[in-house]
Every structure is written in structure tokens, then in C-alpha cells.
Amino acid sequence: MDKQIGLGLIGAGAIGRVHAKNIHEKVPNATLAAVADIDQKAAGSIAEQCGHAKVYSDYADMLRDDSVHAVVLCVPPFLKLEITKAAAQVGKHVFCEKPMALSMQEADEMVSTVDKHGIRFQVGYQRRFDPSYVKARWAVETGKLGKLLMVKEYNRDPPGPITGWSTNPKRSGGIFLDTTSHDFDAVRWLAGSEVVRVYAEGEAMVYEELKKNGDFDTVQVMLKLANGALGFVDNCYHTVYGFDGRLEILGTQAAVSTSLGESTFAHIYTKDGASNEFFDGYATRWAQAYLDELVDFVQCIISGRETRATVRDGRAAVEIGLAARASIEQQKPVSLPFR
């Protein structure tokens, strides 16, 4: 298979740099054709390190470039619908980092756009490609666990500054759309069942800027699934021991779980405590998954098959996230469908 897909990166921030490096060095049948960002210094830096890709200050100019067959969206959520519509209208496929939308109206418009133009669209839910999660999904699908009882997801980030649009849930989507959406998608995918009821609690106990804007840094969410199983999601933005992403699934016949995400198998235990050798952030924990999701996206474009994390999966995560916020505001469980 020698067809080459030119990918255009829109957004030269942290996750954009991760994707650009993977495309340039490791993704078969793909080249980083262009980088677009209003920050020309950031875009130029990526382009220089990744084969001297073309640099654009305006994504609209990139979309007119015939060497770009698909785009990788690493922009703030409030820009994604606009760019997806523009890309779809000229036949460019879209890989979209989460969340893909900030409201159900936007999510529905995304679905309509993808359906109308027939493009490949993939949401960046990389856990679907993580080897440990893939094995857990296999255990569920093959019946190894028996009847599914419970799915637990943990996602805790090390302390760090939260600035700019990230502090404003009206622009970022807040913790439930921005971060916890990974867990919502994982629970749906692993359980093979839709969420029918949501109950959430949350507080901003560490980051004052989030509290001021009505967002949270620590949340817990209970999920009721259509197949009767229960889901539990735990997120926090202040985990002093490192990045903590874990999974546990309990069935009537067996259970499956992933570890804390250790960067080594060796730990030193002294009178002062144990050595901290956990991953320092999400990029290292999910490194293989970030690569594999782009490899699969490119193969979907070449083969014409559907992506593993579709626009409808993205819509479902948005719906659960909005229901979780409504649950806190109403101080009661919220049933789905949610508008």
C-alpha cells in the first residue's frame, strides 16, 4: 500500500506537537504536509522539525492546498465546528481532538456535516488504541468476564498551571467535556452499552481560577448503563505522585484491571517512603496510543472503512458530559437523552 496521505495540522500547541512528531517519524503512508496556527513561531518550529512542512497563519489557506488530504484539529473546542464544516466542504477528512463540540446543537451539526459530505471523521479518544484497554475490551467481548457488573475509570493529572481559554468552561467545555469525556467514551466502548443515567458531584478545591468560572478540579460521576452495569468515573487535576490513568472492570466470572501507569518496574522503598516512578503526564502514558490512533486514521482514509471513534461516539461523550454538569447544577441524577 503505497498511497501517501498529506496531513495538515491545525493548532501548534502541546498535543499538536505530539501528533506532528508521530506523523513525521512513525505513521506509515502519511506526511506532515502543512501546519497552520496564528502563532507563526510555534507553527514554524514544528514545520522545521518535521520535514519543513508548509506553514500557514490561516487554516482556510491550508484547506486550499491540494497536498493536504486530511486535517488534524488541535484547536480550542469553540473552533472545531467551524473548521470541520470548512474542511468537509472541500472533501478533507478530519481527525478531531476532544471534545468535538460544546453543545448538543454543535454536536448534531457535526454529525450532519460528516454524513452530508461523507468524509472520514475520527475523535481523538486514544484509549481505544491503548494495548491494555484493547485487551480489556477483548475480555468483555469474548465473554471472559461473564455478565458485566461494573466499569471504573480513573483519570488524574499532575499539578500544573491552568491558563487562558482552558479556565473558561464556555470555551473549553470544562472538566466534563475536556478531560472526563475520555472516561465517558471509554466506559461506553468497554461496556458495549449506552449510558442512560448520570449523577455527578464536583468541587474546585485547588484551582481558584476554575472555581471563579464555575468549573471543577475534582469530580466523581456515577453512570447507569442500558445493559444494567454501573460505571464510575474519578477525575482530578492535582495528583502529586504523577499521572494516574487506571481502569477496572468487574464481571460475574472474572475481572480485568490496568496498573497505575508506572514508568519502571523497579521501585526503591526506604524509611522515607517509596520512589515516585510514575508517568509525569498524559503524553508519556498514552504515547503508543497517540501513534496508533493516527496510524489507524490514515488507514481508514486509504481503505474507506469507518473510524474506531466516530462522530457519533464524540456526540455521545458530549451528551454525557453536559448531563454530568446538569446533574451538579440540579443536585440530582439526570437521564439521557439530554438536550
N, C-alpha and C positions, 0 to 999 in steps of 0.2 A: 504494500500500500504506500505509494509514493506521493500522493496528493499532499500539498502543503497548504495549511490554513494560516492566513495572516491575521493575527490578533492585535486589536488596538486596546491599549489600557487607558481607561478614563479615570483619573484620580491617582495622584502620585504620593499618597500617604503610606502609612506603615504596612497595611495589608497589600496595597498596590505593589510595594517593593518586593514582598514575598512572592506574589504571583508573577511579577516580571522576571525575577531571577529563575523561577521554575520554568517559565515558558522558554527563556533564552537557553537554559542549560540542560533541561531534562524532559521536556514534553515532546514526544515524537510527532512528526508531521505538523509542527507548528513553529511559527516565527513571531517574534515581537516586532510587528511592522511599524507601530506608532505608539506614542504616549501623548496624552492630552491632559493639561492642567493649567489653570490660570497662573499657578506658581511655576513660571518657566524655569527657574533654577532647579526645583525639585524634579520636574519632568525631564530636563536636560541631563541631570545627574543619572537618572535611571536609563535614559537612552544611551548615554555614553558607556555605561557599564554593561549594557545588554545589546551589543552589536550595532550600535549607532542607529537606533530606530529613529524614524522621523518624529519631530516634536511639534505639537500644535498647542496653541493657547485656547482655542475654541473647539469643542468636540464636534460642532457642526461641520467644520472644515475637515476633520478626520473622517467623518461619515461619507464625505465625497471622495475619499481616497480609495481607488479600486484595489489597492493591495491589502486593504483591511476587509476581511470577510466576516469577522465577528468582533464584538467588543466585550471587554471585561470591566464591569462597573464597580468601582471602588470609591464612590462618591457618597456624600450625605444622603440619607433616605429621602429628603424632600425634593431631590433632583432626579430620582430614579425613574419615575413615571414619564416625565418629560423626555428624558434621553432614550428610554426604551421605545417610546412611540416614534421618535425620530429615526432610531436605528431600524425598527421594524418596517417603516415605510420605504426604506431603501434596501430591504432584504438582508440586513445584517443580523446574524444570530447574537444572542445576549447571554452572558454569564453575569449574574447579578448577586452581589454580596447582600447579606441580610441586613435589616429587613427590607423586603422589596417594596413596601408601602407603609403609610402611616394611618390609613383608614380603610374601612371596608369598601368605600366608594372607589378609592385609588386601587385597591387590590382587585376589585371586579373589573376596573378599566384595564388593568394589566392583563388579566385573563382574556378579555375581549380582544385586546391588541395582538396578543400571541396567537390566538385562534384565527383571527382575521387574516393575518399575514403569513401564518404557517412557518414561523421561524422556530429554531431550537432555542429553548429558554431554560436555563438552569440556575437554581438558587444555591448560594454558597453554604450549604449545610454539610460541611466536610466530615461530620461524624459518620455519615452514611458510608464513607470510604475508609474510615479508620479500621485497621485489621482486627482489633479487639471487638469493635462494635459489629463488624461484619460477622465475626464468629458468634457473637451473642444473637444476632438476627437469625443466623443459621440454626442455632439451638432452638429458637422459638418456632421457626418454620417447619423444622423436621419433627416436631413433637417431642423432643428430648426432655422438655420441661414439664410435659403434661399440660393440664389446664393452667392458663396464666392467672396468677393472683395479684402480682404487684410489680410495678416498674418504678425504680428510684433513680433520679438523675441529680448529680451534684456538679455545680459549676462555680468555682470560687477563684477570684483573681487576686494577685498580689497587690499591695498598696501602690498607688501611683496617682499622678495628677489627672483630674478630670476638668477639661477646659473647653472653651469655645462652644460650638453648637452641641457638643456632647452633653452639656449640662442642662439643655433645654429640651424636655420631652416632646414639645410641639415640633421640634426639628429632628430630633434623634429617634423618637418613638419611646424614649425612656427605657428603663431596665427590662420591661416585659417584652418589648419588640426588638430591642437592640441585642441584649445578651440572652435572656431567658428563652427567646424564640428558638435557639439551638436545642434546648432541652425539650420544648414543646414538640418540635419536629422529631426529635429522637424517640420520644415516648410513643407518638403516633406510629412511626415507622417500625420500631421494635415490636410493639404490641400488635401491629396489623389491624388497628381499630381506631375509630374516630373518638374524639373527646366529646362528651355530651354535657358535662357539668364542671364548673371551675369554682374553687374557693381559694382566695389568696389573702395573705397578710404581708405587710411590709413596713419598714421604717428606714429613715435616713439617720443613722447614728454616728456616722464618721464624716461624711462629706456635706458640709453646710450648704455648698452651692447647689447640691441636688435637693436638699430639703427646702431651700428657698424657692425652687422652681416646681415643687410638688412631685419630685421623683424620690426614689428609694435606693439605698445601697445594700440592703439586706432584705431578702424576700423568701417566703415559702409558699408553695402552691400545691393544693390537692386537686387531682384530676379524676373524674369518673369516666371510664371508657365504655363504649357501646357494648363491648363483649363482657362487661361486668368487672373487669380488672380495675385496680386502683393505681393511680400514678402519683408520684410525689417528686416535686422539684425544689431544690435548695440552691439559691444564688447569693453570693456576697462579693463585694468589691474590695474587701480588706482582709486578705488571708496572709498572715505574716510568714508562714512557712513555705510559700511558693504557690505555683498554680496547682489547683486541685480540681481535676475533672474525673468523676467516677460514675460508675453505673452498677446497678444491682437489679436482677430480675428473679423473681421467685415464682415457681410453679408448683403444682401438686406432686410432681415426680422428681424435680431437681431445681437447682438454682444456678445462675451464672452471674459473675461479677468481674469488674475490672479493678486494677490496683490504683493507687493514688497518682501514678504517673511519675515514677522515680527515674532520675537521670542516671542512676547507677544501681547495681545490685548489692553494693557494699556500703555498710553504714558503720560508723565508729561510735560506740557507746561509752561515755565516761561519766564521772561523778557530776560533771556539769551538764549532762544531757546527751542527746543523740545528734550526730551531724545532720545538717539540713542539705540533702542532696536531691531535692525535688526540682521539677522544671521551674524555670524562672518566669515563664509566661506562656501564653497560648501558642505562639508561633513555633516554639520548640516541641511542645506536647503534640501538636497536630501536624507536624512537618510532613510526614508521609501522606496524610490525608489531604493536605492542601495540594500536593503534587498530583495525587491520584484523581482528585475531582476534576482538575483541568485536563488531564490525560483523557478521562472519560468524556468530557465535554467535547473535545476535539474529535474523538472517535464517533460521537453522536452526530456531529456535523457531517463527517465523511460518509457515514453509513446511512444517515437519515433516521436512525432509531430515536426513540424518546429518551429524554434525560432521566437520571435517577432521582433528582429533586426538582420536580416540575413547578410550573407557575401555580398550579392548584395546591401543591404542598406549601408553597410560600404563602398563599392566601389562607390556608388553614392555620398556619402559625400566627399570622397577623390576627385572625379571629380569636384565637385562644388568648393571645396577649392582651387584646382590647378587653376581653371578658374578665381577665385577671385584674386589670386596673379598675374596671367597673365593680368587681367584687369588693375591692378595698373601699371604694367610694360609697357603696351601698351597704357595706358590712354584712354581706350575705352571699351564699352561693349564687352563681349566675349560670343559667342554662344556655346551651347552644342549639340552633343557630343564634348568632349575636349580630346585631346591626348597630 
